[in-house]
Amino acid sequence: MVKPFSLIAIVAFATTLTSCFKDEAPNNECDIVEARIQVENPDEVFFQQSNAELLGIESTKTDLIFPDLRPNSDVTALPVFFKTTPGATVSPESGSAQNFANGPVTYVVTSEDGQHSRTYRVFIKAEEANSNPDQPEDQLAYIHYNFENYSLDPATSKFYMWSDYENGYNWATGNPGFSIARGSAKPDQYPTAPLAEGYDGAAVKLETCDTGPFGVIVNMRIAAGNLFTGVFDSKSATKEPLMATHFGDGSYNQINYRPVTLSGYYQYTPGATFKDKNAKVGEGRIDQGDIYAVVFRNVDSEGKAFYLTGDNVLTSPQIVALARVPNVVKTEGGWKKFAVDFNYTRELDAAILANKGYSMAVVFTSSIEGAAFEGAVGSTLLIDKVSIAYKK
């Protein structure tokens, strides 16, 4: 069975990232692990209750971004409550009312022993009111992903990250896992790296890479290049690697519109030799890439926030629509345009949509069976100028 996503599961055998990037000792941790906004009228402020909280915050994340509040919500005196690692204190005080109207509010968390601290920025804003409420329902609008805004990971400077926003990274990759297997690699040698000259400006290069001697030891010999809208959670990756990819997780990916078409440009070159997980050559097998976008219900039956993971990104019953490019195989003559419509298995509920109860994940990978550690080293997928056409 073809697996939907290439995950660098080398991280399953690595040491979990430590808090504050210092040697751990009792009572010297300084992390925020949960954050909640509490107001008297939550239904008037939040599109859905799960938007009022951030749970399981990654230990390396210092920008905490809440989903947009309803239009015209007052953000000048909001109390944010924090759960920290044991003994740590927060300044300004947890639960104190702060003004978020002029941008993020900075919080400093200090460990119980007073020797370590970490600075966080918390972003809260209200969604802008529809400037054209009389726009015809059948008129298309567009979201553009140009991949021009990238930078080295602020925590390690080892690999690149991408964002379409000024206040946070909305794209994730498996690069953190590759850094454990091939820590000496330069940033442009990672499976996911920028390409200076793309179709128009910068693009993204996804390449299936050899994980070296460590990969042989753990029988995970390749790392496929990948890029997806969501979050890579290194904390869970050490135990359940397929659960580390949170497709569509995060406020950036919640939608209140109906996606219609996924389009863009790509080039694909398969590697010379396809091998299975045990390094056996697959006679006659040629690697393929994968390009798709999926729309899903982002709240489960208990009202808890929901995202897709590596084991259900194409199979979850929460999925309502899929746009997938067929046969991402070797291209000839440069860049190839793709455009594929979303296939809806059931229609979107208007009330749920208005409350941002659906999310969308966009996914690219250089080896379609990379999650099973099967593919060809050198397989390369170039991606540029991706767009989502939607109806408001």
Salt bridges, closest charged atoms under 4 A:
ASP31 OD1 - ARG118 NH1 2.95
GLU34 OE1 - ARG36 NH1 2.79
GLU53 OE1 - ARG36 NE 3.30
ASP63 OD2 - ARG121 NH2 2.76
ASP68 OD2 - LYS125 NZ 3.19
GLU127 OE2 - LYS356 NZ 2.79
GLU148 OE2 - LYS385 NZ 3.62
GLU207 OE1 - LYS205 NZ 3.71
ASP233 OD2 - HIS246 NE2 3.89
ASP249 OD2 - HIS246 ND1 3.13
ASP290 OD2 - ARG324 NH2 2.75
GLU302 OE1 - LYS304 NZ 3.51
GLU347 OE2 - ARG258 NH2 2.58
GLU369 OE2 - ARG285 NH2 2.70
GLU374 OE1 - ARG285 NH1 3.83
ASP384 OD1 - LYS385 NZ 3.69
